[in-house]
């Protein structure tokens, strides 16, 4: 047996198959492990065997057995094994045991911290998004055990010898994000200030001072004067809306799924972000006015009642990505979390402006489609990070204006 750590929601998830409004057989690259690749070469089913021979190709640039081959996609980025109903031909004709690790475990994601295997769900699956986001009481976690030979592909792995304070920082981060005394934006800003503070300390000093610092930043949630000072920080909507325009240009140039494009066009039309050769400054003012109206009349009232949905997104992100050690520095990890949050918020406000309402179903669809389009696209995320670094947008001040209205 091996120890595992899972969110309480994990056992609530099961694939709903043909009832799903999306397909997991399109939109991203599918790696095939060596064992499955060898099994595919032995398949006798005439139609499936021919497809496997033609569309499963060795990845000769990799020596990793988990990334031994790949399933080729068609011109629409669909897997050639996908049937007309959006389901998997391999699963239907050969059985679940013939699925590669990628397809067999999705949307489950496995990581390893010390001796613990951790399991979570990625929200690019609509049903997974529902299971995670709709937990009104927040996300809890369970320690348990499972057989060592349980199937699953370990993604990231964290060395506790290299990051001995990981558990303390993670527990603090989740505790802070789940403290509902303040809006999620305030919690995110306090998290950034905390990350900025501890990253300035030497490791030896941090080990001694961390408990005191964590207590200090948690107490700030009850410090009315401090909270009021954060609320008085003005966001920079020009900055946020220009980020939206950069996203629009990028997604239009590389192509996206119809489902995501529907959301993107709602953002464009709702916030008046159409591109024009003769674009004038006044147009940005109009976009800001539409943003503020949607924020005050639709987004803010929704979040006061159902802000737990974004809280659950952030907590799940923190857990599955091994935050704040998923990038080169802790502050870089924080910056990428803020980018994800900002993009989700922009899309939600744009959708609300277009439809003149904001519902649970809209939020779930928005987060699920963004996860599918952006979280699974490492090239795009690297481009966003590099763009911000090149522009010097990497300070806590810039994070302030991205998070704030």
C-alpha positions in Angstrom: 0.0 0.0 0.0 1.0 3.6 -0.5 -0.2 6.8 1.3 -2.2 9.2 -0.8 -3.7 12.6 -0.2 -6.9 13.5 -2.1 -9.5 16.3 -1.9 -12.9 15.2 -0.5 -14.5 15.8 -3.9 -12.3 13.1 -5.6 -14.6 10.2 -4.9 -17.6 12.2 -6.1 -16.4 12.4 -9.7 -17.3 9.9 -12.4 -17.3 10.3 -16.1 -20.8 11.0 -17.5 -19.9 9.7 -21.0 -22.3 10.6 -23.7 -24.2 13.0 -21.4 -21.2 15.3 -21.3 -21.5 18.6 -23.2 -17.9 18.5 -24.3 -15.4 15.9 -25.4 -12.0 15.1 -23.9 -10.9 13.6 -27.3 -10.0 17.0 -28.8 -8.0 20.1 -28.3 -4.7 18.9 -26.9 -1.8 16.5 -27.5 -2.3 12.9 -26.3 0.9 11.1 -25.1 1.0 7.3 -25.2 3.1 5.3 -22.7 5.4 2.5 -23.8 3.3 -0.4 -22.4 0.1 0.8 -24.2 2.0 1.4 -27.4 3.2 -2.2 -27.4 -0.3 -3.4 -26.7 -1.6 -1.4 -29.7 0.8 -3.2 -32.0 -0.9 -6.5 -31.0 -4.5 -5.4 -31.6 -6.3 -7.7 -34.1 -9.6 -5.7 -34.5 -9.4 -4.8 -38.2 -10.7 -1.2 -38.2 -9.1 -0.2 -34.9 -5.8 -1.9 -35.7 -5.5 0.1 -39.0 -6.2 3.4 -37.2 -3.7 2.6 -34.4 -1.0 1.7 -37.0 -1.6 4.9 -38.9 -2.3 7.5 -36.2 -0.1 6.4 -33.2 3.4 7.5 -33.8 6.6 7.0 -31.8 8.0 10.1 -30.1 11.7 9.4 -30.9 12.9 12.7 -29.4 11.9 11.4 -25.9 13.5 8.6 -23.9 10.7 8.7 -21.3 8.5 5.6 -21.3 5.5 7.7 -20.2 5.9 9.9 -23.3 6.9 7.0 -25.7 4.4 7.9 -28.5 1.6 10.2 -29.4 -1.9 10.0 -30.9 -2.0 12.3 -34.0 -4.9 14.8 -34.3 -6.8 15.7 -37.4 -7.0 19.2 -38.9 -9.7 20.2 -36.3 -7.5 19.0 -33.4 -9.7 16.0 -32.8 -8.3 12.5 -32.0 -8.7 10.1 -34.9 -10.1 7.6 -32.5 -13.1 9.8 -31.6 -16.5 8.5 -32.7 -19.3 10.7 -34.1 -20.9 10.8 -30.6 -17.7 12.3 -29.1 -16.8 9.1 -27.3 -13.6 7.0 -27.7 -13.5 4.2 -30.3 -10.7 2.4 -28.4 -12.7 2.3 -25.2 -15.8 1.1 -27.1 -14.2 -1.6 -29.2 -11.3 -2.8 -27.0 -12.2 -1.8 -23.4 -10.8 0.6 -20.8 -7.7 -1.5 -20.3 -6.5 -0.5 -23.7 -6.6 3.3 -23.0 -3.2 5.0 -22.6 -2.4 6.4 -19.2 -3.3 9.9 -20.4 -6.8 8.9 -21.4 -7.4 6.4 -18.6 -6.7 8.9 -15.9 -8.0 12.2 -17.3 -9.3 14.4 -15.8 -7.5 13.0 -12.7 -4.1 14.5 -12.1 -1.4 12.9 -10.0 1.6 14.5 -8.3 4.0 13.3 -5.7 5.1 15.1 -2.5 7.7 13.1 -0.5 6.2 9.7 0.0 2.6 10.9 -0.7 0.9 10.5 -4.1 -1.6 13.4 -4.4 -4.7 13.2 -6.7 -6.9 16.0 -7.9 -9.1 17.0 -10.9 -8.3 19.3 -13.7 -11.2 21.6 -14.5 -11.0 21.3 -18.3 -13.6 18.5 -17.9 -17.1 20.0 -17.4 -18.2 17.4 -14.8 -15.0 17.8 -12.9 -15.5 21.6 -12.9 -19.0 21.1 -11.5 -17.8 18.7 -8.8 -15.1 21.1 -7.6 -16.6 24.5 -8.1 -20.1 23.8 -6.6 -18.9 22.7 -3.2 -20.4 25.5 -1.1 -18.6 24.5 2.1 -15.2 24.6 0.3 -12.6 21.9 -0.3 -11.3 19.6 2.3 -8.6 16.9 2.1 -8.3 13.3 3.1 -5.3 11.1 3.9 -5.8 7.4 2.9 -4.0 4.5 1.2 -4.2 2.6 -2.0 -2.4 -0.4 -3.6 1.1 0.6 -5.0 0.3 -0.8 -8.4 -2.8 1.6 -8.9 -2.7 2.9 -12.4 -1.8 6.6 -12.8 0.8 8.8 -14.4 2.7 11.0 -12.0 3.1 14.5 -13.4 5.1 16.8 -11.1 7.1 15.6 -8.1 8.3 17.8 -5.2 11.5 17.0 -3.2 10.8 17.9 0.4 14.5 18.0 1.1 14.8 20.9 -1.3 11.6 22.6 0.0 11.4 21.6 3.7 8.8 24.4 4.4 6.4 23.3 1.6 3.7 21.9 3.9 3.7 24.9 6.2 3.4 27.3 3.3 0.7 25.2 1.5 -1.4 24.8 4.7 -1.2 28.6 5.3 -2.1 29.4 1.7 -5.2 27.2 1.7 -6.2 28.4 5.1 -5.9 32.0 3.9 -7.8 31.4 0.6 -10.6 29.7 2.5 -11.0 32.5 5.1 -14.3 34.2 4.0 -14.0 37.2 6.2 -12.8 39.1 3.2 -13.4 39.0 -0.6 -11.3 36.7 -2.7 -9.4 39.7 -4.2 -8.3 40.8 -0.7 -7.2 37.3 0.2 -5.1 37.1 -3.0 -3.4 40.4 -2.4 -2.5 39.3 1.2 -1.1 36.1 -0.2 1.1 38.1 -2.6 2.4 40.3 0.3 3.1 37.2 2.3 5.0 35.5 -0.6 6.9 38.8 -1.2 7.9 38.9 2.5 9.1 35.3 2.9 11.0 35.3 -0.4 13.2 38.1 0.9 14.4 36.0 3.8 17.3 33.6 4.0 16.4 30.0 4.4 17.7 29.8 8.0 15.9 33.0 9.0 12.7 31.8 7.2 12.6 28.6 9.2 12.6 30.6 12.5 10.3 33.4 11.5 7.8 31.6 9.3 5.2 30.8 12.1 5.3 34.4 13.3 4.9 35.8 9.7 2.0 33.4 9.0 0.2 34.4 12.1 0.7 38.1 11.3 -0.7 37.8 7.8 -3.7 35.8 8.9 -4.5 38.5 11.6 -4.5 41.1 8.8 -7.8 39.7 7.7 -9.3 41.2 10.9 -7.4 44.5 10.7 -10.0 47.0 9.5 -7.5 49.8 8.8 -5.2 47.5 6.8 -8.1 46.0 4.8 -9.5 49.5 4.0 -6.1 50.5 2.7 -6.1 47.5 0.3 -9.7 48.3 -0.8 -8.6 51.9 -1.6 -6.0 50.7 -4.1 -7.3 51.5 -7.6 -7.1 48.8 -10.2 -5.8 49.6 -13.7 -8.5 48.6 -16.1 -6.5 49.9 -19.1 -3.9 47.3 -18.2 -6.4 44.5 -17.7 -8.3 45.3 -20.9 -5.1 45.5 -22.9 -4.3 42.0 -21.5 -7.7 40.9 -22.8 -6.9 42.3 -26.2 -3.6 40.5 -26.3 -5.4 37.3 -25.4 -7.9 37.9 -28.2 -5.2 38.5 -30.8 -3.4 35.3 -29.8 -6.4 33.0 -29.7 -7.6 34.4 -33.1 -4.2 33.7 -34.6 -3.8 30.1 -33.4 -7.4 29.0 -33.6 -9.6 27.7 -30.8 -12.6 25.5 -30.2 -16.1 26.7 -31.1 -17.1 26.5 -27.4 -14.3 28.8 -26.3 -14.7 31.2 -29.2 -18.4 31.6 -28.2 -17.2 32.8 -24.8 -14.4 34.9 -26.3 -16.9 36.7 -28.6 -19.1 37.4 -25.6 -16.1 39.0 -23.9 -15.3 41.1 -27.0 -18.9 42.2 -27.6 -19.8 42.6 -23.9 -16.8 44.9 -23.2 -16.7 46.6 -26.7 -13.2 45.2 -27.4 -13.6 44.9 -31.2 -10.4 45.8 -33.1 -10.5 48.6 -35.5 -7.7 50.2 -37.6 -8.9 53.7 -36.5 -9.3 52.7 -32.8 -9.5 55.9 -30.6 -8.8 56.4 -26.9 -12.5 57.0 -26.4 -13.2 53.4 -27.2 -11.2 52.2 -24.2 -13.2 54.6 -22.1 -16.3 53.0 -23.3 -14.9 49.5 -22.6 -14.0 50.6 -19.0 -17.6 51.9 -18.6 -19.0 48.6 -19.7 -16.6 46.7 -17.4 -17.6 48.8 -14.4 -21.3 48.5 -15.1 -21.1 44.7 -15.4 -18.8 44.5 -12.4 -21.1 46.5 -10.1 -24.5 45.2 -11.3 -23.7 41.6 -12.1 -20.3 40.3 -11.0 -20.1 41.7 -7.5 -23.7 40.7 -6.4 -23.0 37.1 -7.7 -19.7 36.9 -5.9 -21.2 38.1 -2.6 -23.5 35.0 -2.7 -21.4 32.4 -4.6 -17.8 33.6 -4.3 -17.0 30.1 -3.1 -16.8 29.1 -6.7 -13.6 31.2 -7.4 -12.3 30.2 -4.0 -12.6 26.5 -4.9 -10.9 27.2 -8.2 -7.9 28.8 -6.5 -7.6 26.2 -3.7 -7.8 23.4 -6.3 -5.1 25.3 -8.4 -2.9 25.6 -5.3 -3.2 21.9 -4.5 -2.8 20.3 -7.9 0.1 22.6 -9.1 2.1 22.2 -5.9 2.0 26.0 -5.4 4.2 28.0 -4.8 6.9 25.7 -6.1 5.6 25.1 -9.6 7.8 27.8 -11.2 11.3 29.1 -10.7 10.5 31.4 -7.8 7.6 31.6 -5.3 6.7 35.1 -6.6 6.6 33.8 -10.2 4.2 31.1 -9.1 2.1 33.8 -7.5 2.2 35.9 -10.6 0.9 33.0 -12.7 -1.9 32.3 -10.3 -2.9 36.0 -10.6 -2.8 35.7 -14.4 -5.2 32.8 -14.3 -7.5 34.6 -11.8 -7.5 37.8 -13.9 -8.3 36.0 -17.2 -11.2 34.1 -15.5 -12.6 37.3 -14.0 -12.3 39.2 -17.3 -14.2 36.5 -19.2 -16.9 36.3 -16.5 -17.5 40.1 -16.5 -17.5 40.1 -20.3 -20.0 37.2 -20.5 -22.2 38.9 -17.9 -22.1 42.2 -19.8 -23.2 40.4 -23.0 -25.9 38.3 -21.5 -26.9 40.8 -18.8 -26.8 38.0 -16.1 -24.2 35.8 -14.4 -25.2 32.3 -13.3 -23.4 29.2 -11.9 -23.7 27.5 -15.3 -21.9 30.5 -17.0 -19.1 30.4 -14.4 -18.6 26.7 -14.8 -18.5 26.9 -18.6 -16.1 29.9 -18.5 -13.6 28.2 -16.1 -13.9 24.8 -17.9 -13.3 26.3 -21.4 -10.4 28.6 -20.2 -8.8 25.5 -18.5 -9.1 23.6 -21.7 -7.8 26.4 -23.9 -5.1 27.9 -21.7 -4.1 25.6 -18.8 -3.4 22.8 -21.3 -1.4 25.2 -23.5 2.1 25.5 -22.0 3.2 27.6 -25.0 0.6 30.2 -24.3 1.3 30.4 -20.6 5.0 30.7 -21.3 4.2 33.5 -23.8 2.1 35.4 -21.2 4.9 35.1 -18.6 7.6 36.3 -21.0 5.4 39.1 -22.2 4.9 40.4 -18.6 8.6 40.0 -17.8 9.6 41.8 -21.0 7.2 44.7 -20.1 8.5 44.8 -16.5 5.0 43.8 -15.1 6.4 41.6 -12.4 6.1 43.6 -9.2 3.6 43.3 -6.4 2.3 46.7 -7.6 1.4 45.2 -10.9 -0.3 42.3 -9.2 -2.3 44.8 -7.2 -3.7 46.5 -10.2 -4.5 43.1 -12.0 -6.4 41.8 -9.0 -8.2 45.0 -8.0 -11.3 46.3 -9.9 
